[in-house]
Amino acid sequence: MVPDRRLAARRGERVKIVDTMLVHADVARCFTRGADVERWPEWLPHYRWVRFLEKRGTTGGLVEMAAWRPFGPLRWPTWWVSEMTIEPDVPRVRYRHVRGITTGMDVAWEFVPEGDGTRVTITHWWNGPGWPLIGRPAADAVIGPVFVHGIASRTLAGIARAVEREADG
């Protein structure tokens, strides 16, 4: 079970990274697991921690996340803070990265019925870090495809495994 990946990065536009997967479970179950970020480290071994710094009831809040990006036997620690917004009526979960190297990144998790399952798509948009001259090339060549996609694809596959196991059980 490997997520599909599309990377669109053109000069003058924001980096756009799309990871998508058909999950064999209903939308409600996929959305619930995708939005339950505090439990991600239980289901996703690459997550070091996820914790709310500020919580807004059931609509999201300021969330701190930390994950490992594996490179063979080595692991690179990553960390960021996002404003999370849960939109159950759509259903969608949005993030706006506000701290860390990916500050300014926008992320959307979308859940759409497809056949007997749910198409879960994670889209990241970003202008890159504010580093003079090398910021955008670093985002296009390394941060986006290696780190962002590397973590998002593992997250999507792990959520799919957890949801499908639950649906089978």
Buried (B, 14 or more C-beta within 10 A) or exposed (E): EEBEBEBEBEEEEBBBBBBBBBBBBBBEBBBBBBBBBEEBBEBBEBBBEBEBEEBEEEEBBBBBBBBBBBEEEEEEEBBBBBBBBBBEEEBBBBBBBBEBBBBBBBBBBBBBEEEEBBBBBBBBBBBBBEEEEEBBEBBBEEBBBEBBBBBBBBBBBBBBBBBBEEBEE
